[in-house]
Amino acid sequence: MLLHDVKTNLTLANLKAVSKRKIINDNQEIKECEKLKDQLNIKATSILQKTDNLSGGNQQKVVVSKWIFTNPDVLLMDEPTRGIDVGAKYEIYTIINQLANEGKYIVFISSELNELLGICDRIYVLNEGRIVGEVEGESATQEEVMKRIIRNDREAVKC
């Protein structure tokens, strides 16, 4: 969807919210997109700017905004900060915390342990598609998570 403009990307996942009888209400779509652009601090010259002309962090915020616009109860985020600068990462973390404070559930997948420690209430360690360890947010440290990873590796070697 990078070849499309920000507006198209933001509303594509929830066209029902900006249409009536299968006809898109342009004014409503623009209003909703401007609100999302401001809410998530998407740096674009306008909502008509092509998404591929945005920085990586702003492209990622467009993707996150698209799914927020669907008003989900659960949001699955797989490596949402990979390859973006520190400032954009911070903004995405802020968005995630805001959604959690609104009662949304966030499943946050990351290969960066420090990122998980900083944002998660609970960390699950997976191996070959199975949960092999859990660490609660209050006791989550690198050492506690690594214990579960190493313990599982040793058990796998015994088999």
N, C-alpha and C positions, 0 to 999 in steps of 0.2 A: 504493500500500500504506500510505499515511499514516493511513488510517482504522483500520487494524489495530493490534494491540498489538505491543510490541517482540518478544515471544516468537515470534509468528507471522512477523514480518519476518525474524528471525534464522535460522530453520530452514527457511523456505519453499524455498530453492534446493537443499537437501540433505535432504529428508525421509527418504531411505533411512538416513541416519545415526542417526535417532531413532525408527525404526520396525522392526517385525518382521512379516513377512507382511502388509504394507500396513496395519498398525495402529500408530498412534503410541504410543510408550511415554512417557506424560506425565512420569514421574519422570526419565527420561533426557533428555527435551527440556528440562525445567526446569534440570537439572544443567548441560547444555551451554550454555544461554542465560545462566545466572548466570556461568559461566566466561567466556564471550565479553564479557558486560557488564563484568566486572571487568578482563579483559585489555585491553580497548579504552577503559576508563574512561568508559563511557557513563553520563552523569548522568541517571538516571531513578529515580522513586520505587520502581518495581518493574518486572519484565519484563512485567507485565500492563498497564502504562501505555500509552495510545494514542500511537503514534509522532508524530502531528501535534501533540501537546502538548509535545514536546521542542524545545529550541533547534535552530536550523539546523545547528550544528556537531554536535550529538548525533544528529540525524536522519542526517547524512552518515556518522557513525561506525556507525550501525545498518546502512546500506547497505554500507559496506566490510566490516563483520563478517559480513553475510550471505554475501558472496562468499568471504571467508576461510574460512568454515565448509565450503565445498565443497572445500577443500584443493587449489587450482589450482596448476599449475606456472607458468602465466603469468597475470598479472592486468592487464587493460586498464583504466586509470583516466583518464576523460575529464573534465577540469576538476574534480577531486575537492575542491578547496578554494574554488571560486567561491562568493562570498556568505557565507562564514563568518568568524567573528572570528579574531584572531591566535592566541589560545590554542588553539582547535580546529584551526587550520592546523598549528600546531606538533605537536599530538598525531597528526594524520594523517601528517605527515612522519616522526615517530618510528615509526609503524606501518609505513610504507613501507620505512624503513631496516631495521627488524627483519625484515620479510619478505625483503628482499634478502639480508640476512645469513644467512637460513635457506636460501638457494639459489633463491628464487623469482625469476622474471623479472617486472619491472614495466614496462609501457608506459605512460608518464605523459604525457598530453596537456595542455598548458596554453598559454594566450595570454599568460601573465605570464613574461617573459624572466627576471626575477630569481629566480622560483620554479624554473624549469628549471635555471638555473645553480647553485642551491643544492642540488638533490637528484639531478640526473642524472649518470650516468657517461658518457653520450654523448648528444649532441643532434643530431637530424636536422631540417633545414629542408625543409618541403614547400611545393610550389606546384602547384595544380590536380591534387592527388592523386599527384604525383611527388616523389621525394626529389631535391632540388637542391643539398643541401649537408650536410656532416657535420662535427661538432666533437667531439673527444674531451674527456672530463671534465677532464683536467689542463690542457688549453689553452683550455678554454671560458671566454670572457669576452664581455661585451656586444659589444665591437668585433669579435671573430672571428665571432660569430653574425650580426651586422649586415652584415658584409662579404658573407656568403653570401646574405643576403636582398637586399641592394642589387645585387649582381652579377647575381642572377637577374632582378630587376626590369629592369635595363638590357638584358639579353639578350631579355627578353620584349618590350621596346619596339622593338628592332631587327627583330623578326619581322614 
